[in-house]
Amino acid sequence: MPNAATSGDNLRPIGAASGLFHFIMIKPSHYDDDGYPIQWVRSAIPSNTLACLNALAEDTQRRGVLGPNVEIRLHTYDETNCRVRPDRIVNLIRKQGGRALIGLVGVQSNQFPRAVDLARPFLAAGLPVCIGGFHVSGCIAMLPELPPDIKAAQAMGISFFAGECEEGRLDEVLEDAWRGTLKPLYNYMDKLPALTGEPPPFLPRKHVRRTSGSLSSIDLGRGCPYQCSFCTIINVQGRKSRFRTPDDLEKIVRENHAQGIKRFFITDDNFARNRDWELLFDRLIHLRKTEFPGLGFTIQVDTLCHKIPNFIEKAAEAGVRRVFIGLENINPDNLIAAKKRQNKITEYREMLQKWRDHGAITYAGYILGFPADTKETIIRDIEIIKRELPLDILEFFFLTPLPGSEDHKVLAQKGMWMDPDMNKYDLNHRVSHHSTMTDAEWEDAYRAAWAAFYTPDHVRTILRRSAACKLGRPGTTLSTILWFYLMILFEGVHPLEGGAFRLKFRRDRRFGMKIESPFVFYPRYGWETLTKVWGYLRVYRQLKAILDEALAAPDRWTYSDIAIAPPQQDEFERLSLYHATTGGEAALARKRRDDAIRAHDHAHDLPLHSGDRAAVTAAAK
């Protein structure tokens, strides 16, 4: 089949206006288990890839990349909160004339089937389509050849972009599309661009207002120095970090504030490893003090961020109110198996308590399905977390061999089974086999984990901890808990893909699945919606009563429990965190050894010689 993306003849039916070029940017959603795109009136998180590409495209407009006589019109769609109608987009281009490129941007593995389905009507209309994102980039980075799904899409005439679009790379794609010579593949994985001075991410307010809390996004750095085997970022964005400047950050803040946006999600995988974190925080602190006092931020960090002098203090002063933490597991053996050696369970309590003391709501990701996991050990570990770690939100994920990760590469090399349906690679579905658990046991353990953490009793504990903190925000904590709990309980999607009021459209069903009769679809959709609303209200009333109880408790300000109590001399002996597993015992022994060595070095103001170090280590044991 000829490549429709590279044929100039295929563009002619769309319009004859020679001075107009449409760049359509679509961030696709992915299908639920019934084959309908997951969409909401308001979604949870904005698409930073869409924001980055929109900003780069606006820059091509300003620079007149296609020539002084060509107008570039930009059209942006985030399918998680906006229905995408290819027929209407095609009709718009026909009516206005000119040529066009359809860009499906930031496509993750679970979104790839939907992206291909969206491409079909555009290709049929003679429009070139290009898909970019982590799925394409990850496969090219880690596999010896393209997988069947990408090959099949190429045979349809879809072009692909691997890598990042900065440093003028988007210019090349737009110029080729304008000339009708779009290449089958743009591969920039061998050289990742610098971010300094590049147009910072920006989305029009129409997108931001469709996210919960009118939240916009920023990426201030890309790449990660660690080697976690389940991670795709290190292979797609590289292990050498690249950064934006404080001036870039201020520009983002000012442009967004001008359209009424005051809350931001900094999407860096680990902001604590940004070498310029202090300069960036200092700029935010200055802006909050002098011009924009209401700025608020959500960041992602590692479990050792509290060891960086003044990091948490300056984060709080800069307006950080929510923190995502890659906890991943409390069994050191599992962490080592995943090459996440940087996580030290002996640091978890101090780190979480410090964030709590500075008023941040803490979220932690927790992966289920490591080699040492069973349903029993998973539930045991969750009970330990509930009792001994002051976490506000715990979100669970299946251990998933995502294309682009080392785990996926290893399983592929060994010929191990992985589910061929990329739509399931959303971390909310099991897509491989476990070494000891059966498939049913693993899936049951995943469901049981959510049910074990979000019990009314533990919600009461979380709210009491928040209410007892001078900087705590128990009302906001409850709304966050509700968001996570309700998505799992009623919507059947991971909370990070959740939103407010689920939308379904009968004719948007997955390619190859039967379009349902309106007499079946609409009554069921209506009944599902009413049932969920009633369930939402029931759970809200139950948890709101718990909040009211926590706020009115006579011992509100003196409440304490093991998780939030100040460190005690004997806590390393008492806490199950360090004694439930052999890995925990070993981690505790390492901490005692290191503490003893540091104490000796401090006392003598000299490093230990090897013989002395061995003696101190033996004494610590």
ZIGIDA-V934321 format. One record per helix or strand of 3 or more residues. SS is the DSSP state (h for helix, s for strand). FROM is the first residue (numbers start at 1). LEN is the number of residues. Records with the same first field share a line. If there is no record, write none. Layout:
SS = FROM-LEN / FROM-LEN
//
This chain:
h = 4-3 / 8-7 / 48-16 / 86-11 / 109-16 / 134-9 / 148-9 / 169-11 / 205-4 / 233-4 / 246-12 / 271-3 / 277-14 / 305-3 / 311-8 / 332-6 / 345-13 / 375-14 / 406-9 / 422-3 / 439-15 / 456-13 / 474-18 / 495-3 / 506-3 / 518-35 / 556-3 / 571-4 / 576-3 / 582-23 / 610-11
s = 20-8 / 39-5 / 71-8 / 99-6 / 128-5 / 159-4 / 185-3 / 215-4 / 263-4 / 296-6 / 320-9 / 361-8 / 393-6 / 499-5
//
